[in-house]
């Protein structure tokens, strides 16, 4: 007679042990398309660290083809636009207002006193209290037609003129006359080359130390962005092309160069390019509509000086809109890249998420980014317009007239249109990234996911 076994007794020899019953799966586990595999930890180590800051995994062939179909026409349109708008075979127009040739010099002595022309002398010991004083400076020119020669100049002392003193390195304007005649030179400004070069070197070192190879790519992209502005945007606008159209083409080129060089040729970057293009188009449309509705002319002091130097008219309002588009480009890049990366990582972390779930999760991340991005743009424009706002504040015309003035209204439209574009970039880029990331096959996501690095 066989006695019943108690739990924990050792089974008799030759008896097959039955595996323990598996607990029933929950509903959530049963819907998981990819069962989790248990991997025993390596011997000798009791912890692991995951490193997720490596390069993004390549996209599937399906997603790559989709992005090529979407981006190839836009890239082609950018290239064609630049070719059509560039003033081939024509040189830059010359300024109708003589500016003089820059000459570098150093101030040896500087004294203030009455404004006397060469050969004049002061009569009496006390100057007229109603007469404005002048600054008499002795300079030693270091280049130009009279390099090494001294020259003495008299400069009226006005509240709006710089304060020069002995030892300052300055820039003179030579009008082409007799180089030995002081009347052929005008004291213009300070020399600022050395501090600017030192600051640029410090900036480059900081970017390289922190960013390394990606920092180097960002510096190259920054240089190429300035090349596009100097060699395409400026000549095309000066040749009489529509400034807004030129700015859109130039911004497209800058966007392709900067994003792909800095973040690599990947599906994430391509989606960020799409989101940036849509947001830039929205900013351009809003700026054009509201600048026309507010009757903005774009004729601020800088534009008026430009028109006087050109000797002919220019589309001042289009120039204003071009500045808005190019000014918002840098902030848009940051927003779109962040949103695209967030959505892609969510998709890789949980391949079962639908595009709607990806969009909802990504949008929650983007809301935190919107506030800081908009504040960055507003403060940048407010800082640039600070002298205009100070001048308008002391004019005593009232708040309504102050906000409705040409200069302040232009800054308001510039700020708000750019901010609307930045806010719109979050849902636009997020939905684009969600729709495209959701098309990645689950098998491809699993095969390209790197296991946690243990050590």
C-alpha positions as CSV (number, residue, x, y, z in Angstrom):
1,X,0.0,0.0,0.0
2,X,1.5,3.4,-1.2
3,X,1.3,6.1,1.4
4,X,0.5,9.6,0.2
5,X,3.5,11.9,-0.1
6,X,3.7,15.0,1.8
7,X,4.9,18.3,0.3
8,X,8.6,18.6,0.5
9,X,9.3,14.8,0.5
10,X,11.9,13.5,-1.9
11,X,10.3,11.5,-4.7
12,X,11.3,7.9,-5.0
13,X,13.9,6.9,-7.6
14,X,12.7,6.6,-11.1
15,X,9.8,8.9,-10.5
16,X,9.5,11.8,-13.0
17,X,9.1,15.2,-11.3
18,X,6.3,17.2,-12.7
19,X,7.1,20.9,-13.4
20,X,5.4,23.4,-11.2
21,X,2.2,24.9,-12.5
22,X,2.7,28.2,-14.4
23,X,0.7,31.0,-13.0
24,X,-1.9,32.3,-15.3
25,X,-1.0,35.3,-17.5
26,X,-2.6,38.6,-16.9
27,X,-4.5,40.3,-19.7
28,X,-1.6,42.7,-20.2
29,X,0.9,39.9,-20.5
30,X,-1.2,38.0,-22.9
31,X,-1.4,41.0,-25.3
32,X,2.4,41.5,-25.3
33,X,3.5,40.7,-28.8
34,X,7.1,39.9,-27.7
35,X,7.5,37.6,-24.7
36,X,10.3,38.7,-22.5
37,X,13.3,36.4,-22.3
38,X,15.1,35.9,-19.1
39,X,18.9,36.3,-19.4
40,X,21.0,35.0,-16.5
41,X,23.4,37.6,-15.2
42,X,27.0,37.0,-16.1
43,X,29.1,35.4,-13.4
44,X,31.0,37.6,-11.1
45,X,28.9,40.7,-11.6
46,X,25.7,41.6,-9.9
47,X,24.6,44.8,-11.7
48,X,24.4,46.2,-15.2
49,X,24.3,49.6,-16.8
50,X,22.4,50.5,-20.0
51,X,24.0,53.1,-22.3
52,X,21.5,54.8,-24.5
53,X,23.5,57.7,-25.7
54,X,25.0,56.0,-28.7
55,X,24.1,56.7,-32.3
56,X,20.5,56.1,-33.4
57,X,19.8,52.7,-34.9
58,X,19.2,52.7,-38.7
59,X,15.6,52.9,-39.9
60,X,13.9,50.1,-41.8
61,X,13.8,50.1,-45.5
62,X,10.1,51.0,-45.5
63,X,10.7,54.1,-43.4
64,X,13.7,55.2,-45.5
65,X,11.7,55.0,-48.7
66,X,8.9,57.0,-47.2
67,X,11.2,59.8,-46.0
68,X,13.0,59.9,-49.4
69,X,9.7,60.4,-51.1
70,X,8.8,63.2,-48.7
71,X,12.1,65.0,-48.6
72,X,13.5,64.6,-52.1
73,X,11.1,67.2,-53.7
74,X,11.7,69.7,-50.9
75,X,15.5,69.4,-51.2
76,X,15.2,69.7,-55.0
77,X,13.0,72.8,-54.6
78,X,15.6,74.3,-52.3
79,X,18.5,73.7,-54.7
80,X,16.5,75.0,-57.7
81,X,15.3,78.0,-55.8
82,X,18.9,79.0,-54.9
83,X,20.1,78.5,-58.5
84,X,17.2,80.7,-59.9
85,X,17.5,83.4,-57.2
86,X,21.3,83.8,-57.2
87,X,22.5,86.8,-59.2
88,X,24.8,84.9,-61.6
89,X,27.4,87.0,-63.4
90,X,26.6,90.3,-61.6
91,X,28.6,91.9,-58.8
92,X,27.4,93.4,-55.6
93,X,26.1,97.0,-56.0
94,X,28.3,99.8,-54.7
95,X,27.2,102.1,-52.0
96,X,25.9,105.4,-53.2
97,X,27.1,107.1,-50.0
98,X,30.9,107.3,-49.8
99,X,32.0,105.2,-46.8
100,X,35.8,105.6,-47.1
101,X,38.6,103.1,-46.9
102,X,39.2,101.6,-43.4
103,X,42.6,102.5,-42.0
104,X,43.9,101.3,-38.6
105,X,45.6,103.6,-36.2
106,X,46.5,104.1,-32.5
107,X,45.8,107.2,-30.4
108,X,48.9,108.5,-28.8
109,X,47.4,111.6,-27.0
110,X,43.8,112.9,-26.5
111,X,42.9,116.3,-25.0
112,X,39.5,118.0,-24.8
113,X,39.1,121.7,-25.5
114,X,37.5,124.2,-27.9
115,X,36.7,123.1,-31.4
116,X,39.5,124.8,-33.4
117,X,40.4,124.2,-37.0
118,X,44.0,123.9,-38.0
119,X,45.6,127.3,-37.8
120,X,43.0,128.8,-35.5
121,X,43.8,130.0,-31.9
122,X,41.6,130.6,-28.9
123,X,41.0,134.3,-28.0
124,X,40.7,134.8,-24.2
125,X,41.3,132.3,-21.4
126,X,37.6,131.4,-20.8
127,X,35.8,129.5,-23.6
128,X,32.2,130.3,-24.4
129,X,29.9,128.2,-22.1
130,X,27.5,127.6,-25.0
131,X,30.1,126.2,-27.2
132,X,30.4,122.4,-27.4
133,X,33.8,121.0,-26.6
134,X,35.9,118.9,-29.0
135,X,38.4,116.1,-28.6
136,X,41.8,116.6,-30.2
137,X,43.6,113.3,-30.8
138,X,47.1,112.6,-32.1
139,X,47.2,109.3,-34.0
140,X,49.8,107.0,-35.5
141,X,48.5,105.1,-38.6
142,X,49.6,101.5,-38.9
143,X,48.4,100.9,-42.4
144,X,46.9,102.7,-45.4
145,X,48.5,105.2,-47.7
146,X,50.2,107.0,-44.9
147,X,51.3,104.1,-42.7
148,X,53.7,105.1,-39.9
149,X,52.7,108.8,-40.3
150,X,51.2,110.9,-37.5
151,X,47.9,112.7,-37.9
152,X,45.9,115.1,-35.7
153,X,42.1,115.1,-35.8
154,X,39.4,117.1,-34.0
155,X,36.3,115.3,-33.0
156,X,33.1,117.0,-31.6
157,X,32.1,115.6,-28.2
158,X,28.5,114.6,-28.4
159,X,26.4,112.3,-26.2
160,X,26.1,109.9,-29.2
161,X,29.8,109.7,-30.0
162,X,32.2,107.2,-28.5
163,X,34.7,108.3,-25.8
164,X,38.2,107.9,-27.2
165,X,41.3,108.1,-25.0
166,X,45.1,107.7,-25.3
167,X,46.1,104.1,-26.1
168,X,43.0,103.2,-27.9
169,X,43.3,101.3,-31.2
170,X,40.8,102.9,-33.6
171,X,39.7,102.8,-37.2
172,X,39.8,105.8,-39.6
173,X,38.0,106.3,-42.8
174,X,40.2,107.6,-45.7
175,X,38.3,109.5,-48.4
176,X,41.0,109.2,-51.1
177,X,42.4,112.7,-50.8
178,X,45.9,113.8,-49.9
179,X,47.2,111.2,-47.3
180,X,49.2,113.9,-45.5
181,X,46.1,116.1,-45.1
182,X,44.1,115.5,-41.8
183,X,40.9,116.4,-43.7
184,X,41.3,113.2,-45.7
185,X,40.6,111.1,-42.6
186,X,37.6,110.6,-40.2
187,X,37.7,108.9,-36.9
188,X,35.1,106.2,-37.1
189,X,35.3,103.4,-34.5
190,X,37.3,101.2,-32.3
191,X,39.3,98.1,-33.5
192,X,37.6,95.0,-32.1
193,X,39.2,92.2,-34.0
194,X,41.3,90.7,-31.2
195,X,38.6,90.3,-28.5
196,X,36.2,88.9,-31.1
197,X,38.7,86.3,-32.3
198,X,39.5,85.3,-28.7
199,X,35.8,84.9,-27.8
200,X,35.2,82.9,-31.0
201,X,38.2,80.6,-30.1
202,X,36.8,80.2,-26.5
203,X,33.4,79.3,-27.9
204,X,34.9,76.7,-30.3
205,X,37.0,75.1,-27.6
206,X,34.0,74.9,-25.3
207,X,31.9,73.2,-28.0
208,X,34.7,70.8,-28.9
209,X,35.4,69.8,-25.3
210,X,31.8,69.1,-24.5
211,X,30.5,67.9,-27.8
212,X,33.7,66.2,-29.2
213,X,32.9,64.9,-32.7
214,X,29.3,66.1,-32.7
215,X,30.6,69.5,-31.5
216,X,33.0,69.6,-34.4
217,X,30.1,68.8,-36.7
218,X,28.0,71.6,-35.1
219,X,30.8,74.1,-35.7
220,X,31.1,73.1,-39.3
221,X,27.4,73.4,-39.7
222,X,27.5,76.9,-38.1
223,X,30.2,78.0,-40.6
224,X,28.3,76.7,-43.5
225,X,25.2,78.5,-42.3
226,X,27.1,81.8,-42.4
227,X,28.4,80.9,-45.8
228,X,24.8,80.5,-47.1
229,X,23.8,83.9,-45.6
230,X,26.9,85.7,-46.9
231,X,27.2,84.1,-50.3
232,X,23.6,83.6,-51.2
233,X,21.1,85.5,-49.1
234,X,22.8,88.9,-49.1
235,X,23.8,89.0,-52.8
236,X,20.3,87.8,-53.9
237,X,18.5,90.4,-51.8
238,X,20.8,93.2,-52.9
239,X,20.2,92.1,-56.5
240,X,16.5,92.9,-56.1
241,X,15.0,89.5,-55.5
242,X,12.1,89.1,-53.1
243,X,13.7,89.0,-49.6
244,X,11.1,86.6,-48.2
245,X,11.5,84.1,-51.0
246,X,15.3,84.3,-50.7
247,X,15.1,83.8,-46.9
248,X,12.9,80.7,-47.4
249,X,15.3,79.2,-49.8
250,X,18.3,80.1,-47.7
251,X,16.6,78.8,-44.5
252,X,15.9,75.5,-46.3
253,X,19.6,75.1,-47.2
254,X,20.7,76.0,-43.7
255,X,18.3,73.6,-42.2
256,X,19.4,70.6,-44.4
257,X,23.1,71.4,-43.8
258,X,22.8,72.1,-40.0
259,X,20.5,69.3,-39.0
260,X,22.1,66.5,-41.1
261,X,25.7,67.5,-40.2
262,X,25.0,67.9,-36.5
263,X,22.7,65.0,-35.9
264,X,23.6,62.6,-38.7
265,X,21.8,61.2,-41.7
266,X,19.0,59.3,-40.0
267,X,15.2,58.9,-40.0
268,X,14.9,61.0,-36.8
269,X,16.8,63.9,-38.4
270,X,14.6,63.7,-41.6
271,X,11.4,63.9,-39.6
272,X,12.9,66.9,-37.7
273,X,13.6,68.5,-41.1
274,X,10.0,68.0,-42.2
275,X,8.7,69.5,-38.9
276,X,11.0,72.5,-39.3
277,X,9.9,73.1,-42.8
278,X,6.2,73.1,-41.9
279,X,6.8,75.4,-39.0
280,X,8.8,77.8,-41.0
281,X,6.1,78.0,-43.6
282,X,3.6,78.7,-40.9
283,X,5.8,81.5,-39.5
284,X,6.2,83.1,-42.9
285,X,2.5,83.0,-43.6
286,X,1.5,84.5,-40.3
287,X,4.2,87.2,-40.5
288,X,3.1,88.2,-44.0
289,X,-0.6,88.3,-43.1
290,X,-0.2,90.3,-39.9
291,X,2.5,92.7,-41.1
292,X,0.2,93.6,-44.0
293,X,-2.8,93.9,-41.7
294,X,-0.8,96.2,-39.3
295,X,0.5,98.2,-42.3
296,X,4.1,97.7,-41.4
297,X,6.5,99.3,-43.8
298,X,9.8,97.8,-42.4
299,X,11.4,101.2,-42.7
300,X,13.4,101.3,-39.5
301,X,16.7,103.1,-39.1
302,X,18.9,100.3,-40.5
303,X,16.7,99.7,-43.5
304,X,16.5,103.5,-44.2
305,X,20.3,103.6,-44.1
306,X,20.5,100.6,-46.5
307,X,18.1,102.3,-49.0
308,X,20.2,105.5,-48.8
309,X,23.4,103.5,-49.5
310,X,21.8,101.5,-52.3
311,X,20.4,104.6,-54.0
312,X,17.2,102.8,-55.0
313,X,14.3,101.2,-53.2
314,X,14.0,97.8,-51.7
315,X,11.2,95.6,-50.4
316,X,11.4,96.8,-46.8
317,X,8.5,94.7,-45.6
318,X,9.9,91.6,-47.3
319,X,13.2,92.3,-45.6
320,X,11.4,92.4,-42.2
321,X,9.7,89.0,-43.0
322,X,13.0,87.5,-44.1
323,X,14.6,88.4,-40.7
324,X,11.7,86.8,-38.9
325,X,12.1,83.5,-40.8
326,X,15.8,83.3,-40.4
327,X,15.7,84.4,-36.8
328,X,13.3,81.6,-35.8
329,X,15.2,78.9,-37.5
330,X,17.7,78.1,-34.7
331,X,15.0,77.7,-32.0
332,X,12.9,75.5,-34.3
333,X,15.8,73.1,-34.9
334,X,16.1,72.5,-31.2
335,X,12.4,71.9,-30.7
336,X,11.9,69.5,-33.7
337,X,15.0,67.4,-32.9
338,X,13.9,67.0,-29.3
339,X,10.4,65.9,-30.2
340,X,11.5,63.5,-32.9
341,X,14.1,61.8,-30.6
342,X,11.5,61.5,-27.8
343,X,8.9,59.8,-30.0
344,X,11.5,57.4,-31.5
345,X,12.7,56.4,-28.1
346,X,9.2,55.8,-26.9
347,X,8.6,53.6,-29.9
348,X,11.7,51.6,-29.3
349,X,11.0,51.2,-25.5
350,X,7.5,49.9,-26.2
351,X,6.9,48.7,-29.8
352,X,3.3,47.9,-29.0
353,X,2.3,51.6,-28.8
354,X,0.1,52.9,-31.6
355,X,0.8,56.2,-33.4
356,X,-1.9,57.9,-31.3
357,X,-0.3,56.7,-28.1
358,X,3.1,57.8,-29.3
359,X,1.6,61.2,-30.2
360,X,0.0,61.7,-26.8
361,X,3.2,60.7,-24.9
362,X,5.4,62.8,-27.1
363,X,3.1,65.8,-26.7
364,X,3.3,65.6,-23.0
365,X,7.1,65.8,-23.3
366,X,6.9,68.7,-25.7
367,X,4.7,70.8,-23.4
368,X,7.6,71.2,-21.0
369,X,9.9,72.3,-23.9
370,X,7.5,74.9,-25.4
371,X,7.7,77.3,-22.4
372,X,11.5,77.5,-22.4
373,X,11.7,77.7,-26.2
374,X,9.2,80.5,-26.5
375,X,10.8,82.4,-23.6
376,X,14.2,82.1,-25.4
377,X,12.8,83.7,-28.6
378,X,10.9,86.4,-26.8
379,X,13.9,87.4,-24.7
380,X,16.2,87.4,-27.7
381,X,14.0,89.8,-29.6
382,X,13.4,91.9,-26.5
383,X,17.1,92.3,-25.9
384,X,17.7,93.3,-29.5
385,X,14.9,95.9,-29.4
386,X,15.8,97.2,-25.9
387,X,17.1,100.6,-27.2
388,X,13.9,101.1,-29.3
389,X,11.7,100.3,-26.3
390,X,13.7,102.7,-24.0
391,X,13.3,105.5,-26.6
392,X,9.6,104.8,-26.9
393,X,9.1,104.7,-23.2
394,X,10.4,108.2,-22.7
395,X,8.5,109.7,-25.6
396,X,5.4,110.2,-23.4
397,X,2.9,109.2,-26.1
398,X,1.0,106.6,-24.0
399,X,1.1,102.8,-24.0
400,X,-1.3,102.4,-26.9
401,X,0.6,104.7,-29.2
402,X,3.9,103.1,-28.0
403,X,2.8,99.6,-28.9
404,X,1.4,100.7,-32.2
405,X,4.6,102.5,-33.3
406,X,6.4,101.0,-36.3
407,X,9.5,99.8,-34.5
408,X,7.6,98.2,-31.5
409,X,4.8,96.7,-33.6
410,X,7.4,95.1,-35.9
411,X,9.1,93.5,-32.9
412,X,5.7,92.4,-31.5
413,X,4.8,90.7,-34.8
414,X,8.3,89.2,-35.1
415,X,8.1,87.7,-31.6
416,X,4.5,86.5,-31.7
417,X,4.7,85.0,-35.2
418,X,7.9,83.2,-34.3
419,X,6.4,82.0,-31.0
420,X,3.3,80.6,-32.7
421,X,5.5,78.7,-35.1
422,X,7.5,77.3,-32.2
423,X,4.4,76.2,-30.4
424,X,3.0,74.7,-33.6
425,X,6.3,72.8,-34.2
426,X,5.6,70.6,-31.2
427,X,2.4,69.0,-32.3
428,X,3.3,69.1,-36.0
429,X,6.7,67.4,-35.4
430,X,5.2,65.0,-32.9
431,X,2.4,63.7,-35.2
432,X,4.9,63.4,-38.1
433,X,7.3,61.4,-35.9
434,X,4.5,59.3,-34.5
435,X,3.1,58.4,-37.9
436,X,6.5,57.5,-39.3
437,X,7.9,55.7,-36.3
438,X,4.7,53.6,-36.0
439,X,5.5,52.2,-39.5
440,X,8.7,50.7,-38.2
441,X,8.2,46.9,-38.1
442,X,8.4,45.4,-34.6
443,X,11.0,42.9,-35.7
444,X,13.3,45.6,-36.9
445,X,13.0,47.5,-33.7
446,X,13.9,44.4,-31.7
447,X,16.8,43.5,-33.9
448,X,18.4,46.9,-33.7
449,X,17.9,47.3,-29.9
450,X,21.2,46.9,-28.2
451,X,21.2,44.9,-24.9
452,X,22.3,46.6,-21.8
453,X,26.0,46.8,-21.3
454,X,27.1,45.0,-18.2
455,X,30.3,45.4,-16.4
